[in-house]
Amino acid sequence: METISAQIDTRLYRTEIKSASGNIVIADEPQEMGGKNLGFSPSELLASSLASCTLITLRMYINRKQWDVSEINIKVDFERDSNQNVSLFTRKIEIIGEVDQTQRQRLETIANSCPIHKTLTHSIEIKTTLI
């Protein structure tokens, strides 16, 4: 994976996130948290990663199988209970097309196999170096 860089500017919490290939995303905190709501919050970015990875993984699989699916919609909610030290992602997937129950069950398995889902459901280690 490419290295992601982030830089915060003088507008309190507005952060510009860049990929090595030149893509840019803006992150910020909502106004009630002291930000200016100029971009996705960090929690929204995390939920967005799960949503987009799931959609791409499903579309790749559906295309490969040549199933008649015209649209895939997803909603992801993310809640963090710091007292219990528990995070909960609620993912709702809508498949529009001609799919039977067996195919739907397979698509649920495929959704749970996307790389970000696997990352979030397995052990995570973060190594930090202050430079």
RAURKA-V565371 format. One record per helix or strand of 3 or more residues. SS is the DSSP state (H for helix, E for strand). FROM is the first residue (numbers start at 1). LEN is the number of residues. If there is no record, write none. Layout:
<<SS | FROM | LEN> <SS | FROM | LEN>>
//
This chain:
<<E | 4 | 5> <E | 15 | 5> <E | 24 | 4> <H | 31 | 3> <H | 42 | 24> <E | 68 | 14> <E | 86 | 13> <H | 101 | 11> <H | 115 | 7>>
//
